[in-house]
Amino acid sequence: MSGFADMKVLDEQTAVARLRAVERPWAAEYFAMYSTWLGGIVTQPWLMSAPLDDHLVHRGDGVFEACKCVAGRVYQFDRHLDRLANSAHSIHLDLPHTPGEFKALCAAVARAGGRADCMIRIYVSRGPGGFTTNPFECPRPGVYVMVSSLHAPAAQAYELGVNMGVSRVPAKSGFYAAVKSCNYLPNVLLKREAVSRGWSFAVGVDDNDHLTEGATENFGLVDQNGRLCLPEPDNILEGTTARRCVELAGRLVEEGLLKEVVRGPLTVEDLVAAKEAMFFGTTLDVLPASRLDGQAIGDGKVGPVARRLLALIRDDIKHNPDASTPIGL
């Protein structure tokens, strides 16, 4: 017998004591959290939780953003908040705060976390109210802001490039791909496949056999004609980093390093024939992929476009005050 038949009903004091005592070695990288339901900020990881009846938890009914804070400044904060608003609008979820209020809230949580370099994640949920799929049973939305460690890939990954693969996990359709919702099951399965097959990252394929995006990254390549090519934005989540890199790539066109920047359908054949391949993301910046399932992409080395774009985006993060927002750290 498992002993479940004799399971005790805990009193409040015992339940709280047990929650506090649970070992959470991974939580050393959790610095601070705000919750609507707490009405304040906590720095003890055992208090960082969401109600089970919040529709975010049992239905994935919510939207989120992940922002990078470097040296006390949040990069592309406005674009992240714009995308949060667009995602919320798409699922008929009213944001409970203005962009200015979200900025002030995130700044307060980040200051409580005490790290000038960190990740700030904003979650807006449908809220608690029951366990059905009916969004109208939730009286009001919830907000969670989480501040945690900022992790970039090791320097060697940027020097040598990473090994990538092409996933066969069904990609999200256009509407769902464009919403940064809290239902990330396809992304999870894509990442699981990548790790299981020894790839650092994988890119998905849609119903038309066109390349889409990674689990949490956008994807691009440089073709044999010297063009930087990214998938059409219709079937992907348009990333803030990829969008900024497209803008910065104009300099590479002026320098003669690129012929042009194009958005359009990309196939596996295009990837196999590419001179360079790369991923774009908030934590990655620009990460070159030098191998496709162990086979060289181009000459198998990190190419000049990826190197130059990485330098440009990192310079933008550090030295462009118009691209970031100070939060008092």
Order of alpha helices (4+ residues) and beta strands (2+ residues): alpha-beta-beta-alpha-beta-beta-alpha-alpha-beta-beta-alpha-beta-alpha-alpha-beta-beta-beta-alpha-beta-alpha-beta-beta-beta-alpha-beta
